[in-house]
Structure formats: structure tokens, C-alpha cells
């Protein structure tokens, strides 16, 4: 049941129609959508029979005719696609309008877990740097998992309070804040959200949203873009926050081009007339959502940022890595403890800067570690978007892949000995070590499928 106090609080919001709103929630329709990983082959092979049309504002987004059990689709575990709410994919459209083909930017996703917007940004800024942050330690673990499965080498995952970014003056070209909110936009999908909603929580969320903006804004470059979003309908968390931002900081509203067929409602804040965009589930196939873009005009004080020194692999270690996997010149290798990691060379100094100010959970891709004269490959490499065609592989059926992901016994037909890449339809699933009389399954124990 929708809270009466909630309905009363948003009755004058632009685009709100109480009867349609109540009707669409009573219908309890579930809209399922996925975003395809553009860097992995055969991404939709296992779910293509469910594809039911493109999401108009995101070229890699698709609606599904029904919701399958993603747990039992091995290609999902291989990072072939991400299950993401359709309205949230509008971030792709925003990046297209702001940056076009200029994909070498540095972007921060402040409140990133579980990883939907970060994987989207990683797909868009193909030659850029995406910093994906989550303040809550337990949630940062699922963020690392989803970023790992997505497989792109251009992401750094951090576990920091937004205030920790304030020292990085003028560092990012864009900052995305999908702010913690009262969650009214998710009433259709989450009945608990309706039960927990209150005006007091809306007020608390508004204060938290303002603190996050104030903490991270110094890290945004002059003329950089702040993308602010919530899954709330409440004006106090949306248009009113835009007014507060413009009154407090030297920010200007950035209007967007909206196709009239999309069903998105353009709104304005009361004082600054800042443009915002509301998604109502009776106007489009998606959940409740609000998003806006502001541009920064104030120049931050120039500060010389410090860099942390990195340990480089020895020549012997480099030779062992290269014999296992030739490394493209656009990448650099460095060591973190015993791990040899790969990162885009163009942003290596930026990574050194981030390492000096932030707690990093994951940077780029882990190739593996050298033990004796051999490389022990890491799972991150197996599910990466790197070209692994020179590595021996074994192709599984769907049933075999599920057995592998459950870490159950299975029959393997291969004449290759040593490290073998387990694949499904060309998608990397993980590693096998094939020995003379047996094999070892190196799929991460904590990620295995537990359901039958």
C-alpha cells in the first residue's frame, strides 16, 4: 500500500498523476532490463529469446519479456550483461550528450555499489579512467565482484567516504552522484521501501545528499559536469537539492535534449530554474528516477597532488608474463604485494595519485603472480576483455559451465596440460589446472553457485 503522506507530499510535482500512479503500482508489473557488455562476444546468446526491444536512451540496453533466473545463466557470471533498471541507463544518454566521442575522460562514480552505473561508465569511457567508489565496506565487495566480471581494465574501485576525495582538486572531468535516497522510485519493485518511507527520512536523505555533493565537488575540474540522480520522487531530494547546489556553489544547470516519445518529464527547480528530468512508471517502461546535470564554473585552488611509488615487476617476471600473455604497449604492469596488475599506461600517474589519497580495493586487472618460473593466472584475467586467444581453452556446454561454477565434478575433454581457460560460447568463465590424472577448478570459492 502506498503511504497517504507520500502521495500528499508529491501531488503538486510536475508530471505527477495520482490515479495513474496508484494504478501502475496496483498492477504490480515487473519490468526487467539488461545492458549488454559491448566488449564480450555472444553476450546475448543465452537470453536472446527473451529480448523484447531496445531501451531508447541506451544503445546497449534491452527489455526482457520475462525475468529468468540469472543465477543459472553462466554468461551472466561471465559478465556478458548486467541486470540494470532501465531508467538508470539514462546516464548513457547523458554521457553521449556531454562528451560525444571524447571517451578519454576521468570520471568518478561516488556511490557506486552494486556497480550498474560504473559498468555503464566503463563501457562508455573506453579510453578513459573510471573511479568506482563505495563507502560501505560490505557493499564494496559486491562492487569489486561486478567490476571484475565486467572485465574492463579502466576501472579503479575505492572504499572511501566522499570527504576523502576533497583533496583531489580538479581531478575529474565528470562526477556521478547516484545519491542515497528515500527510495520512493522503487516502490513497485520493493514493498519494504514503501513501508519504511517517511517525511523524516526524506529530510535526512536531503541533508546526506547535500553533504556528499559538498565533499566531492572540489575534485571536479572547472567546466566539469556533475550528474546528480536519485530513485526518489520527493522534491526535497531532487529540485530543492539543485537549488541548494546552485545557491551554495558556482554551478549552472545543463539542459538535455529529450525525445518526446521517451515519456520523460522535464522539470525546473523553484528558485534557480535548474532543469531536472523525472521518470514516472506510467509514462515509460522503467522505475521512478530523477536526474540532472550541472556544470562547475568556480576554479579550485591549484594543489600539487602527491603520487605513491609503485613496485615494478622484475625483468624475469616480465618475461614470464609476456610468454603467457603478450602485453599490448598501451598497458603498463606494476606489482601490488605479489600480484602483477595491468593498467592503462596513459593513466598510470593518475593511479599513483589516487593511491596516495584513497583506499583502493581494485585497480585495473590482476594478471596473476609469478611462482618460480611459472605464472599463476588470476580470475580477473579469465573474465577480462583482453584478447586471450593465445591461451589454451576448453569449451563447455551450458550444463558443464554450471557444474564448473558450482565447483562440482565434471568430465573434461582436452589434451592440453597446465593452465586452461574454461569458456562458454567464447566467454571466459575461469581457470582450470589440468594435471596428468586430474584437474583443479580455480573458480573463486566465494562466488560459486550454491543453488541447485
N, C-alpha and C positions, 0 to 999 in steps of 0.2 A: 504494500500500500504506500502511495506517495504521501509524504508528510504535508498536512494542510499549511503549516507555517512556511514550508518551502515554496509551495505553489503561490501563496500570497506574496512572498518576497520577490518573485520574478515576474509577476503578472504584467508589469509595465515595461519589461525588457523587450527591445526591438526584435521582432520576428517571432515572439512567443505567442502561441495559440493554445490555450488551456485545454480545450476539448480535443484537439489533435494530439497534444502531448500525453494526455491521460489515455487516449485510445491506443496510441502506439505502444505505451507501456503495458497496457492490459493485454494486448495481443501477444506479448512475450516472444516476438520474433527474434531469432538469433542470427545475426549477420556474421559470417566467418570470412576472413580475408587473409591472404598471404602475399608476401613480397618475395619475388624470386631473386636468388643470388646471380647477378649477371656474369660472374666470373667462373661459374661452375657449369660444366656440361650436363645435359639431361636433368636439369633442375626440376622439371615438372613431370617427368616420366611416370612416377608412381601416383600422381594426383591429377594428371591431365584430364581424366574422365570426370573430374569434379569442377573443372574450371568453368565459371559461369559469367564471364565478361570482365573487361578491364576496369580498374579504378581510374576514373578520368583524369585525376590530377597527379598520378604517379605511374610512369611508363612500365615499371616492373611489378605493379600491384594488380592482384586478381581477386575477384569474389569467388567463393566456392558455393556450389549448390547445396552442400550439407557439410557438417563438421565431422571429419573422420577421426579415428583415434591416432593422433600424430605419433604417439609413443611407439606404435607398431609399424611406422614407416622409416626404414633405415636411412632413406635420403634426407629426412628431417634431421637425424642425428649427424649426418654428414655436412650439414649447413647448406643444403641445396635451396632452402627457402626459410623465411622467418614468418611466424604467425603473428600478424600485427593488425591492430584495429585500423580500419580504412581511413577514418578521419585523421588519425595521427600521421598517415603517409603524406598529408598535405605539405609537410616540411620539404619534400622533394620539389614540389611546385615552387615553393618559396626560394629554394636554392637556385633553381633554374632562372627565376626572375631576377635574383640579386647578382648571380655570378656567371650565368651562362656557361661557356666553355672554359672559364678560368677555374680550373679544378686543382690548382696548386696552393690552396689556401690552408691556413691553420684555424681549426675550429674546435671549440670546447662545448661538450655536452655535459652540463653541470650536474643534473640529477638523472643519471643515465640508466640505472637498473630498471628492468632486466636486460635492456640493450636494443630495443626496437629502433629508436631514433639514431643510436650510434652506428648500428649496422647499415642503416639507410645512408648516413653521412659518409661512412667508409666506402660505400658503393658510389657515391656521387663524387667525392673528392679523391679521385683515383690516384692523383699525383700529389696529394696534399698530406696533411697531418691531422688526425682526429684524436683529441684527448677526451676520453670517456670516464667521467668521474661518478663515484657513488660514495656518499658519506657513511652509510650504514654498512658495517663490516660484513654482516651475514648476507646482505643483498649484493655486495661486491663479488661474492663467489659465483653467483649465477651470471653476473655480468661478464666475468672472466670466461666462464664456460661458453656463453653465447658468442662472445667476440672470437674466441678460439675456433669454434665451429664455423663461423663466417669465413675465416681463413685469410683475410687480407692483412698484409704486413704494415699497414699505415696507421695502426691504432695503438695508443698508449692508454692503459687502464690505470686509474688512480683511485685511492681511497682516502679522500681528504674532506675536511669541512670547507665549504665555499670560501671562508675567510682566508684559507691558505693560498688562494690564487691572487690575493690583493697585491702581493709583492711582484707579480709578473707584469709590470707596467707595459702597456701597448703590445702585448704578445700575440693576441688572437685577432684574426680578421672577422670572425663571427663567433658569437656565444649563443648557444641554445639553452634556454631555461624552461624545461617542462616541469613547472613548479608543483611541489606537493600541495594538494588542494582538498576541498571538502568532498569531492568525488561525485557530485550530483549527475555529471555526464555519464556515469557508469551505472545508474540505477537499473537500466534494463538488463545488464549482464551480472550485476552483483546486488542481490537483495539486502545484504548486510550494509551496503553503502547507504541505502535509504533509512535503515533502522538507526544508523549512527549519526545521521545528519542533524545539525543544529545550527542556529544562528551564532552561538558562541564559537563553534568550531570554524564557521566561515570567517569570523573576526580574527581568530587565532591564525588561521591559514593566511589571511591577508597580511598580517604582521610578519609571518615567516617568509612569505614571498618577497616582501619589501627588503627584509634583511639579506636574503640571498642575492637580490639584484645589487644592493649597495656593496656587498662583499666582493662580488666578482667584476663589477664594472671597471675598476682600474686596469684590469687585464685586457680590456678591449681597446684596439687601436682607434686613433682618431679616424673618423669616417667609417669605422667598423659597424657591423649590424648586430643588434640584439634581437633575437627571436624569442618571444615570450608566449607560453601556452599553458593552459590548464584543461582538465577534464571537468570543469565546473561551469554551471550556468550563472552563478551569482555575480552580479555586477561588482560587488565589493572585492572580488578576487580577479576581476578582469578589467573592465573600463576604468574603474576607480584606481586600480594599480597603475594603469597607463598615465592617468592624470598625475598621480603622485610621482612617477618617474620623471615626467616632463617638468614638473614644478621643482623637483629636487636636483635634477641633473640636467646638463645641456644636451637633451635628446630631442630628436624630431621624429614625427610619425612618418612611416613609409607606406604609402598606399600600394595595394597589389591589384593586378588585373584578374578579375574573377569572371569566368564564363557563366553567363546567366543560366545555362542548363544544369549547372552543378548543384544548385539549390542552397548555396552558401549565402548567409545573410551578412551584409556589411553593416557595421555599427560605428558609432562615434562616441568618444568619451564626453562627459558633460562640459568640462572646462576647456581642455586643450583641443577638443575635437579630433583626437587621435583615432585613426582607423583601426578597427578590430574586426574579426571575422568569426561568426558564430555558426556552428554546425548543429542543426536540430534533426533528430532521427525521423521525423515525419516529412522532412524535405529531401532527404538523401539516404543512401544506404551506408549508415555509419552511426557511431555513438556521439553523445554530446561532447563538444570540443570548442575551445576558444583559442585563437592565435592572433598575434600582432607582431609587427616589425618596427623597430625604432633604430635610428642612426645616431651615432655619437659625434658630437661636434667639438667637445672640450678636449684639448690636448693634455695628456698626463705628463707629469714631470718626467723627463728622461732619466732613467736609472740604469747604470751598468749592471747587467744581470750576471751573476756568477755561474760557473759551469763546474759540474763534477767530472773528475777524471775517470775514464773508462779503461779497463784492462783489455788488451787486445790478445787474440789467440797467438800462440807461437807459430813459427813457420811450419813446424811439424804438424800442428793441429790444423793449420790452414790447408796443408797438402792432403790430410786425411779427409777433411770436409769436402774439398774440391773433387777428390776421387770418388766420393759417394754422391755428391750433387754439385755440378758446376754452378758457381755463384755468378749471377749477372753483375756487370760493372756498376749498375745503378744502386746496388746494395753494399752495405758495409757490415762486417761482423765484429762483435765485441763479446766479452765474457761477463757473465753475472754469476758469481760463485763458480760452479763447474760447468754451467750451461753456456753454450755458444749460441748467441742470438743474432738474428738478421734484422737490419733496419734500413730504411731508405736513406742513402748517403746524403741526399740534399737536406735532410732534417736531423742529421746526427748531432750537430751542435745544439739544436733546439732540444733534443732529448737530454743532452748533458745539462742544459739549463733546468729543464723540468725535474731531473733527478736531484738537483741541488735544493729545490724548494718543496718538493712533494713526495709523498709515499707512493711509489709505483708498484702496482701489483703485476703488471704485464706490459712489456714493451716490444712491439714488433712480433717476430716469430722465433720460437726456440727451435734451432736445428737439431740439437742434441748435445751429448757430451762425449768427449774422447776418453776411452778407457784402453790403455795400452796402445795398440796400433789400429784400433777399430773405433768407428763412430757408433754410438748407441743413439738411434734417431728418436726424437721426441714426438709425442702425439700431435703437437701443434703443427709439425711439418706434414704429417699424414693428411690432415684435413685442410691444409693451406691451399691457396690459389696459385702457388708456384708450379712450374712445369716439372712434374715428377716422372715424365715418360721414360727416362733412362733407368728408372729403378724397377727391379723385378716386382711383378704384381700377380695376384690371383683374383679371378673374377668370381664373385659369389652370386648365387640366386638370392631372391628375397628371403627365403626360408633360412638359408645358410647365414645370411647377413644378420638376421635376428638372433640366431644361435651365437654368432660371434659377439654381438652387442650384449647378450646375456652372459657371456663368458661360459657357455656350455660346450660340451664336446661336439666336434663336427669332423666330418671327413674332408680332407684337403687333398686335391689332386694337383701336385706341382713337382717338377723335377729340380726346382731351384732350392738351394740350401742357403741358410743365413737369413738376412732381413728381407721380408716380403711385404709389400703393401697390399692390404685387404681392400678390395674395391667392390662397388655395386654400380653397374651402368657407367663405369668410368669415374665414379665419385670415390675419393679416398675415405675409408672408414677408420683405419688404424693400422697398427703393425702386428706382424707375426714373425716369430723367430723359428725358422724351420730347421730342426736338428735331424740327425740320421734316423732316429726311431720315434720321434715325437715332435711336437711344436709347442711354443709358448705364445699365449694370447696376451698382447700388451695393451689391450683396450683399458682405459683408466677405470680402476675398480669403483670409484665413487660415481661414475657416470653410467654404469651398466644398467640395462633394463631389468627391473625387478618384477614387473607384472608378467603373468602368463598369458 
